[in-house]
């Protein structure tokens, strides 16, 4: 695929705090949703090359949901995570610390079912939820 989608957010926290909250399944369940009507009731994360991250995303009313399963290709502590999705698409996440803030950036291969704009909005909403959740912890 030639098009990639990029989303990012910046939080006032240390790289260690951001890394932990981004990767800890208990915390993932608190911030990983693209819409207020959705939630992530379950998450598992085996953060190592060849390990898997799995999240269950559902509508809060129980009407629909899906499992999001990915396998890690790159894990560089406090710097980079890359995984591939079940359909072969790739997502790369970078963590950059500067002046007491950390910017988290995701660049991913879009799927073909939804528009690029819709995918960018949804993934950005998740990033925004991460930033908001991080700020509630401080």
GROMACS elastic network, one bead per residue, 0.5 to 0.9 nm:
[ bonds ]
;  ai    aj funct       b0    kb
    1     4     6  0.76050   500
    1    89     6  0.87541   500
    1   109     6  0.68868   500
    1   110     6  0.81803   500
    2   109     6  0.83460   500
    3   108     6  0.88516   500
    3   109     6  0.68788   500
    3   110     6  0.73622   500
    3   116     6  0.88279   500
    4   107     6  0.63659   500
    4   108     6  0.55110   500
    4   110     6  0.64102   500
    4   116     6  0.88932   500
    5   106     6  0.79934   500
    5   107     6  0.54968   500
    5   108     6  0.53409   500
    5   109     6  0.64344   500
    5   110     6  0.65287   500
    5   116     6  0.73208   500
    5   117     6  0.89714   500
    5   119     6  0.79906   500
    5   120     6  0.63706   500
    6   105     6  0.70281   500
    6   106     6  0.56190   500
    6   108     6  0.66046   500
    6   120     6  0.72057   500
    6   123     6  0.87951   500
    6   124     6  0.85712   500
    7   104     6  0.84407   500
    7   105     6  0.57895   500
    7   106     6  0.53708   500
    7   107     6  0.66571   500
    7   108     6  0.87849   500
    7   120     6  0.67893   500
    7   121     6  0.86566   500
    7   123     6  0.67671   500
    7   124     6  0.54309   500
    7   127     6  0.73650   500
    8   103     6  0.68539   500
    8   104     6  0.54436   500
    8   106     6  0.61584   500
    8   107     6  0.87387   500
    8   124     6  0.68722   500
    8   127     6  0.64285   500
    8   128     6  0.83186   500
    9   102     6  0.82849   500
    9   103     6  0.56017   500
    9   104     6  0.54988   500
    9   105     6  0.66937   500
    9   124     6  0.81483   500
    9   127     6  0.59859   500
    9   128     6  0.65724   500
    9   130     6  0.82426   500
    9   131     6  0.66371   500
   10   101     6  0.65892   500
   10   102     6  0.54670   500
   10   104     6  0.62695   500
   10   105     6  0.87198   500
   10   131     6  0.69414   500
   11    14     6  0.86626   500
   11    18     6  0.80217   500
   11   100     6  0.87831   500
   11   101     6  0.55275   500
   11   102     6  0.54285   500
   11   103     6  0.65074   500
   11   104     6  0.82663   500
   11   130     6  0.88054   500
   11   131     6  0.57619   500
   11   132     6  0.85901   500
   11   134     6  0.71358   500
   11   135     6  0.75042   500
   12   100     6  0.62496   500
   12   102     6  0.65462   500
   12   131     6  0.87491   500
   12   134     6  0.82389   500
   12   135     6  0.75843   500
   12   138     6  0.89263   500
   13    16     6  0.81641   500
   13    17     6  0.62545   500
   13    18     6  0.65071   500
   13    97     6  0.88388   500
   13   100     6  0.62211   500
   13   101     6  0.54508   500
   13   102     6  0.64029   500
   13   134     6  0.79600   500
   13   135     6  0.85592   500
   13   138     6  0.83600   500
   14    17     6  0.52434   500
   14    18     6  0.63076   500
   14    19     6  0.85766   500
   14    97     6  0.73733   500
   14   100     6  0.62480   500
   14   101     6  0.65646   500
   14   102     6  0.67238   500
   15    18     6  0.51408   500
   15    19     6  0.59681   500
   15    20     6  0.85139   500
   15    78     6  0.63054   500
   15    79     6  0.87243   500
   15    95     6  0.74592   500
   15    96     6  0.77562   500
   15    97     6  0.61306   500
   15   100     6  0.85634   500
   15   101     6  0.79020   500
   15   102     6  0.61692   500
   16    19     6  0.52026   500
   16    20     6  0.61688   500
   16    21     6  0.86957   500
   16    78     6  0.68834   500
   17    20     6  0.52378   500
   17    21     6  0.62052   500
   17    22     6  0.84740   500
   17   134     6  0.87160   500
   18    21     6  0.52981   500
   18    22     6  0.59124   500
   18    23     6  0.85092   500
   18    78     6  0.84908   500
   18    95     6  0.84037   500
   18   102     6  0.73081   500
   18   104     6  0.86229   500
   18   134     6  0.77172   500
   19    22     6  0.52023   500
   19    23     6  0.61578   500
   19    24     6  0.84083   500
   19    77     6  0.81470   500
   19    78     6  0.60076   500
   19    79     6  0.87486   500
   19    95     6  0.80294   500
   20    23     6  0.53636   500
   20    24     6  0.57282   500
   20    27     6  0.84859   500
   21    24     6  0.54909   500
   21    25     6  0.83625   500
   21    26     6  0.85046   500
   21    27     6  0.55969   500
   21    28     6  0.70444   500
   21   130     6  0.85777   500
   21   134     6  0.75871   500
   22    25     6  0.83737   500
   22    27     6  0.71841   500
   22    28     6  0.64366   500
   22    31     6  0.89334   500
   22   130     6  0.77907   500
   23    26     6  0.88426   500
   23    27     6  0.75988   500
   23    28     6  0.67774   500
   23    45     6  0.69663   500
   23    47     6  0.75535   500
   24    27     6  0.53949   500
   24    28     6  0.60812   500
   24    29     6  0.88176   500
   24    43     6  0.86759   500
   24    44     6  0.83605   500
   24    45     6  0.71908   500
   25    29     6  0.62846   500
   25    30     6  0.88714   500
   25    42     6  0.76736   500
   25    43     6  0.50476   500
   25    44     6  0.55713   500
   25    45     6  0.62062   500
   25    55     6  0.85968   500
   26    29     6  0.55134   500
   26    30     6  0.70257   500
   26    42     6  0.82648   500
   26    43     6  0.73026   500
   26    44     6  0.87506   500
   27    30     6  0.51179   500
   27    31     6  0.67420   500
   27    32     6  0.84886   500
   27   133     6  0.88143   500
   28    31     6  0.55357   500
   28    32     6  0.55015   500
   28    40     6  0.76484   500
   28    42     6  0.85686   500
   28    43     6  0.67798   500
   28    55     6  0.84532   500
   28   130     6  0.85302   500
   29    32     6  0.58668   500
   29    33     6  0.83375   500
   29    39     6  0.73185   500
   29    41     6  0.58763   500
   29    42     6  0.62933   500
   29    43     6  0.63738   500
   29    55     6  0.81801   500
   29    56     6  0.89331   500
   30    33     6  0.82732   500
   30    39     6  0.79225   500
   30    40     6  0.72771   500
   30    41     6  0.85351   500
   30   129     6  0.87539   500
   30   130     6  0.84606   500
   30   133     6  0.73899   500
   31    34     6  0.89583   500
   31    39     6  0.82490   500
   31    40     6  0.80484   500
   31   126     6  0.70404   500
   31   127     6  0.84342   500
   31   128     6  0.88113   500
   31   129     6  0.53389   500
   31   130     6  0.51513   500
   31   131     6  0.85376   500
   31   132     6  0.81691   500
   31   133     6  0.60711   500
   31   134     6  0.87292   500
   32    39     6  0.70070   500
   32    40     6  0.61618   500
   32    55     6  0.87786   500
   32    57     6  0.83150   500
   32   126     6  0.56609   500
   32   127     6  0.81206   500
   32   129     6  0.69817   500
   32   130     6  0.70218   500
   33    36     6  0.73212   500
   33    37     6  0.86738   500
   33    38     6  0.59596   500
   33    39     6  0.53734   500
   33    40     6  0.64779   500
   33    57     6  0.73814   500
   33    58     6  0.89116   500
   33   122     6  0.84983   500
   33   123     6  0.87355   500
   33   125     6  0.74913   500
   33   126     6  0.53636   500
   33   127     6  0.89435   500
   33   129     6  0.72430   500
   34    37     6  0.86429   500
   34    38     6  0.70270   500
   34    39     6  0.82564   500
   34   121     6  0.83041   500
   34   122     6  0.51582   500
   34   123     6  0.66306   500
   34   124     6  0.78085   500
   34   127     6  0.85022   500
   34   128     6  0.88663   500
   34   129     6  0.77842   500
   35    38     6  0.54576   500
   35    39     6  0.79328   500
   35   122     6  0.77379   500
   35   125     6  0.71785   500
   35   126     6  0.80458   500
   36    39     6  0.74899   500
   36    60     6  0.86204   500
   37    58     6  0.86824   500
   37    59     6  0.58479   500
   37    60     6  0.56211   500
   37    61     6  0.77842   500
   38    57     6  0.70114   500
   38    58     6  0.55561   500
   38    60     6  0.51539   500
   38    61     6  0.83173   500
   38    65     6  0.87313   500
   39    56     6  0.83896   500
   39    57     6  0.58148   500
   39    58     6  0.56262   500
   39    59     6  0.63878   500
   39    60     6  0.61520   500
   40    43     6  0.72147   500
   40    55     6  0.66697   500
   40    56     6  0.55061   500
   40    58     6  0.63122   500
   40    59     6  0.87990   500
   41    55     6  0.79796   500
   41    56     6  0.62265   500
   41    57     6  0.68681   500
   41    58     6  0.75232   500
   42    54     6  0.81530   500
   42    55     6  0.57193   500
   42    56     6  0.52704   500
   42    57     6  0.77791   500
   43    53     6  0.74391   500
   43    54     6  0.55945   500
   43    56     6  0.63763   500
   44    52     6  0.78291   500
   44    53     6  0.56555   500
   44    54     6  0.51869   500
   44    55     6  0.64610   500
   45    48     6  0.89741   500
   45    51     6  0.76559   500
   45    52     6  0.60589   500
   45    54     6  0.64317   500
   45    55     6  0.85116   500
   46    49     6  0.87593   500
   46    50     6  0.85542   500
   46    52     6  0.52940   500
   46    53     6  0.60887   500
   46    54     6  0.89166   500
   46    72     6  0.86214   500
   47    50     6  0.84580   500
   47    51     6  0.57912   500
   47    52     6  0.69697   500
   47    53     6  0.73499   500
   47    72     6  0.72441   500
   47    75     6  0.71754   500
   47    81     6  0.88798   500
   48    52     6  0.78769   500
   48    72     6  0.64641   500
   48    73     6  0.81377   500
   48    74     6  0.76503   500
   48    75     6  0.59552   500
   48    76     6  0.89945   500
   49    52     6  0.84427   500
   49    71     6  0.77904   500
   49    72     6  0.50154   500
   49    73     6  0.51564   500
   49    74     6  0.56515   500
   49    75     6  0.60399   500
   49    82     6  0.89860   500
   49    83     6  0.87369   500
   50    71     6  0.59498   500
   50    72     6  0.52527   500
   50    73     6  0.62126   500
   50    74     6  0.85075   500
   51    70     6  0.85372   500
   51    71     6  0.57438   500
   51    72     6  0.55476   500
   51    73     6  0.83274   500
   52    69     6  0.70151   500
   52    70     6  0.55819   500
   52    72     6  0.60407   500
   52    83     6  0.85428   500
   53    68     6  0.79848   500
   53    69     6  0.59093   500
   53    70     6  0.53783   500
   53    71     6  0.64266   500
   53    72     6  0.76569   500
   53    83     6  0.88186   500
   54    67     6  0.69227   500
   54    68     6  0.55122   500
   54    70     6  0.64478   500
   54    71     6  0.88024   500
   55    66     6  0.84609   500
   55    67     6  0.57870   500
   55    68     6  0.51373   500
   55    69     6  0.66616   500
   56    65     6  0.72640   500
   56    66     6  0.59505   500
   56    68     6  0.62277   500
   56    69     6  0.87450   500
   57    64     6  0.87289   500
   57    65     6  0.54436   500
   57    66     6  0.54711   500
   57    67     6  0.62265   500
   57    68     6  0.73448   500
   58    61     6  0.81685   500
   58    62     6  0.64907   500
   58    63     6  0.78267   500
   58    64     6  0.58487   500
   58    66     6  0.64075   500
   58    67     6  0.86250   500
   59    62     6  0.52917   500
   59    63     6  0.60483   500
   59    64     6  0.55892   500
   59    65     6  0.60266   500
   60    63     6  0.77454   500
   60    64     6  0.86486   500
   61    64     6  0.80796   500
   62    65     6  0.73633   500
   68    85     6  0.81147   500
   68    86     6  0.85181   500
   69    84     6  0.89238   500
   69    85     6  0.64620   500
   69    86     6  0.65426   500
   70    83     6  0.60823   500
   70    84     6  0.55970   500
   70    86     6  0.62146   500
   71    82     6  0.85128   500
   71    83     6  0.52097   500
   71    84     6  0.54791   500
   71    85     6  0.66138   500
   71    86     6  0.80055   500
   72    75     6  0.70205   500
   72    81     6  0.73054   500
   72    82     6  0.58448   500
   72    84     6  0.65251   500
   73    81     6  0.77018   500
   73    82     6  0.54777   500
   73    83     6  0.51096   500
   73    84     6  0.69736   500
   74    80     6  0.70795   500
   74    81     6  0.53560   500
   74    83     6  0.68292   500
   74    92     6  0.86056   500
   75    78     6  0.87357   500
   75    79     6  0.80210   500
   75    80     6  0.59166   500
   75    82     6  0.66390   500
   75    83     6  0.87685   500
   76    79     6  0.53860   500
   76    80     6  0.50016   500
   76    81     6  0.63302   500
   77    80     6  0.68368   500
   77    81     6  0.81362   500
   78    81     6  0.87340   500
   78    94     6  0.84041   500
   78    95     6  0.63862   500
   78    96     6  0.83080   500
   79    93     6  0.82675   500
   79    94     6  0.56605   500
   79    96     6  0.68228   500
   80    92     6  0.71817   500
   80    93     6  0.55971   500
   80    95     6  0.62684   500
   81    91     6  0.82680   500
   81    92     6  0.58454   500
   81    93     6  0.50744   500
   81    94     6  0.65371   500
   81    95     6  0.86808   500
   82    90     6  0.71726   500
   82    91     6  0.56388   500
   82    93     6  0.60755   500
   82    94     6  0.85959   500
   83    89     6  0.85526   500
   83    90     6  0.58467   500
   83    91     6  0.55656   500
   83    92     6  0.66512   500
   83    93     6  0.87289   500
   84    87     6  0.79229   500
   84    88     6  0.56917   500
   84    89     6  0.55668   500
   84    91     6  0.63117   500
   84    92     6  0.88085   500
   85    88     6  0.52289   500
   85    89     6  0.53178   500
   85    90     6  0.62117   500
   85    91     6  0.78615   500
   86    89     6  0.74512   500
   87   111     6  0.88952   500
   89   108     6  0.74385   500
   89   109     6  0.54207   500
   89   110     6  0.74113   500
   89   111     6  0.76988   500
   90   107     6  0.83235   500
   90   108     6  0.56877   500
   90   109     6  0.56101   500
   90   110     6  0.87503   500
   91   106     6  0.66631   500
   91   107     6  0.56689   500
   91   109     6  0.65059   500
   92   105     6  0.80596   500
   92   106     6  0.56086   500
   92   107     6  0.53141   500
   92   108     6  0.63262   500
   93   104     6  0.68569   500
   93   105     6  0.55080   500
   93   107     6  0.65620   500
   93   108     6  0.86219   500
   94   103     6  0.79381   500
   94   104     6  0.56931   500
   94   105     6  0.52820   500
   94   106     6  0.66226   500
   94   107     6  0.86904   500
   95   102     6  0.64931   500
   95   103     6  0.57756   500
   95   105     6  0.67111   500
   96   101     6  0.82362   500
   96   102     6  0.53849   500
   96   103     6  0.51839   500
   96   104     6  0.66045   500
   96   105     6  0.84094   500
   97   100     6  0.67832   500
   97   101     6  0.56318   500
   97   103     6  0.64641   500
   97   104     6  0.89341   500
   98   101     6  0.53995   500
   98   102     6  0.62943   500
   98   103     6  0.81468   500
   99   102     6  0.83128   500
  104   127     6  0.82308   500
  105   127     6  0.87529   500
  106   123     6  0.86844   500
  106   127     6  0.88954   500
  110   113     6  0.88970   500
  110   114     6  0.84034   500
  110   115     6  0.85908   500
  110   116     6  0.67864   500
  110   119     6  0.71112   500
  110   120     6  0.87563   500
  111   114     6  0.67745   500
  111   115     6  0.84233   500
  111   116     6  0.83201   500
  111   119     6  0.82714   500
  112   115     6  0.73364   500
  112   116     6  0.84990   500
  114   117     6  0.82316   500
  114   118     6  0.64016   500
  114   119     6  0.65827   500
  115   118     6  0.52356   500
  115   119     6  0.63222   500
  115   120     6  0.86116   500
  116   119     6  0.51593   500
  116   120     6  0.60613   500
  116   121     6  0.85610   500
  117   120     6  0.51209   500
  117   121     6  0.61195   500
  117   122     6  0.86211   500
  118   121     6  0.51039   500
  118   122     6  0.61618   500
  118   123     6  0.86520   500
  119   122     6  0.51611   500
  119   123     6  0.61266   500
  119   124     6  0.83344   500
  120   123     6  0.53278   500
  120   124     6  0.58556   500
  120   125     6  0.84075   500
  121   124     6  0.51038   500
  121   125     6  0.60274   500
  121   126     6  0.87520   500
  122   125     6  0.50986   500
  122   126     6  0.65311   500
  122   127     6  0.88533   500
  123   126     6  0.51383   500
  123   127     6  0.64090   500
  123   128     6  0.87174   500
  124   128     6  0.60818   500
  124   129     6  0.85297   500
  125   129     6  0.61468   500
  125   130     6  0.85992   500
  126   129     6  0.50146   500
  126   130     6  0.62471   500
  126   131     6  0.87812   500
  127   131     6  0.63823   500
  127   132     6  0.87292   500
  128   131     6  0.50867   500
  128   132     6  0.62112   500
  128   133     6  0.85483   500
  129   132     6  0.50430   500
  129   133     6  0.59763   500
  129   134     6  0.84495   500
  130   133     6  0.51343   500
  130   134     6  0.60788   500
  130   135     6  0.86501   500
  131   134     6  0.51208   500
  131   135     6  0.63119   500
  131   136     6  0.88317   500
  132   135     6  0.51857   500
  132   136     6  0.64405   500
  133   136     6  0.51010   500
  133   137     6  0.66502   500
  134   137     6  0.53272   500
  134   138     6  0.69243   500
  135   138     6  0.54019   500
